[in-house]
Amino acid sequence: MSICVITGTHWGDEGKGKIVDYLGSRADAVVRSQGGNNAGHTVVVEGEKYIFHLIPSGILHSGIQCILGDGMVIDPASLIEEVHMLRERGREDRLKDLHVSGRAHLVMPYHRMLDGLTEKRRGNDALGTTGKGIGPAYEDKVARLGIRVADLLSEKRFAERLRYTLEYKNAILHKIFGEQPLTFEKVYSEYKRLGELIAPFVTDTSRLVHSLLNEGKKLVVEGAQGTMLDLDHGTYPYVTSSHPVAAGSLLGTGLGPVHGTQVIGICKAYTTRVGEGPFPTELSNPIGEFLRERGGEYGATTGRPRRCGWLDGVVLRYAVRVNALSSLVLTKLDVLGGLERVKICFGYRQGDSMLDDCPLDFGTMHTCEPVYQEFAGWEEDVSKVRHYIDLPRQAREYIEYIEDVSRIPVAIISVGQDRPATITRKEIL
């Protein structure tokens, strides 16, 4: 049995899409476990860029089963857009291996409306959501008001679920926000049409996953977002509405604690985050701007500029602990080339105290002053390097300090967007 869970170590956008695509070539199946189309994974294949919001990155490899798991919330219109994109770009044959969990919940029109209205109502305390309706969809899941993918397969059940929930949501939209109610007929007809398009892909994905494992197949599980956006373990309330940590990935796939699971942390060579919330190593200066422009740090889903800063080793150690990470993949090392000096935060100073872990109350994280280890930078373009020993000495020192801070090995280093721009120090899968 071989399961490899891919988890972001910081606030998402660590480059998981490329790594899932890279490891997917060695796997038999790739599963997306949680989140919705609030996440975007960018994959570059032979110079051609693909952006996925729902479909797992492994879809670009032939013969790989690609699964949208139980823990996801799925906007069916967004899913069909990606299906059409694959068809238009000559990837029709890959759709035979696409599977959508019947237990995943649907993102409905009122979810998107409530997401935007609630953010506006928060004013200066807005969380910086993507406005895709993901949070409200997960709220309904917990409140037992959700509508699942499998409900679309039965016109009678879907109509009953929609009529009950829509009455409740319209009351909120009208009485609290002063919005016009949504009509049952319009929502029903739109989702009935989308349900017919999705139906060929719907299956019991948990059962499929277990069958694959029983046959000795290799499985890659990709989580969206990152550890610090986890609903329990992240910088609450500035978090997502699901569990991007490794345990959440297994749950959203339909797996319990499984022997033989590798958990791989995807870590950028620097740190970014989108939206509001604490970010101790943020750089509001020309270096932060350099990282943003050189690294193309703009959201794949929203286009929003990402906040950029030095690599936060305290957050990295925290991610190692809560995910039980076994090794790291370091991405975007090439972005740091040309900087005279580079830094890694190894601790926080908070008042008179020195912290080597995240504070219990993330609400106090904004009072943490990062303490850095500084390194000489390198001028060389490393994007063509394929062997670790050929990296500049300064880059190797930087990587080896990351191993010291995290206390786990860096197994793979990405030095560019394309698949070949990858240095493997230790084989995974």
Buried (B, 14 or more C-beta within 10 A) or exposed (E): EBBBBBBBBBBBBBBBBBBBBBBBBBBBBBBBBBBBBBBBBBBBBEEEEBEBBBBBBBBBBEEBBBBBBBBBBBBBBBBBEBBEBBEEEEBEEBBEBBBBBBBBBBBBBBBBBBBBBBBEEBEEEEBBBBBBBBBBBBBBBEEEBBBBBBBBBEEEBBBEBBEEBBEEBBEBBEEEBEBEBBEBEEBBEBBBEBBEBBEEBBBBBBEBBBEBBEEEBBBBBBBBBBBBBBBEBBBBEBBBBBBBBBBBBBBBBBBEEEEEBBBBBBBBBBBBBBBBBBBBBBBEEEBBBBBBEBBEBBBBBBEEBBBBBBBBBBBBBBBBBBBBBBBBBBBBBBBBBEBEEBBBBBBBEBEEEEBEEBBEEBEEBEEBEBBBBEBBBBEBEBBEBEEBEEBBEBBBBBBEBBBEBBEBBBBBBBBBBBBEBBBBBEEBB
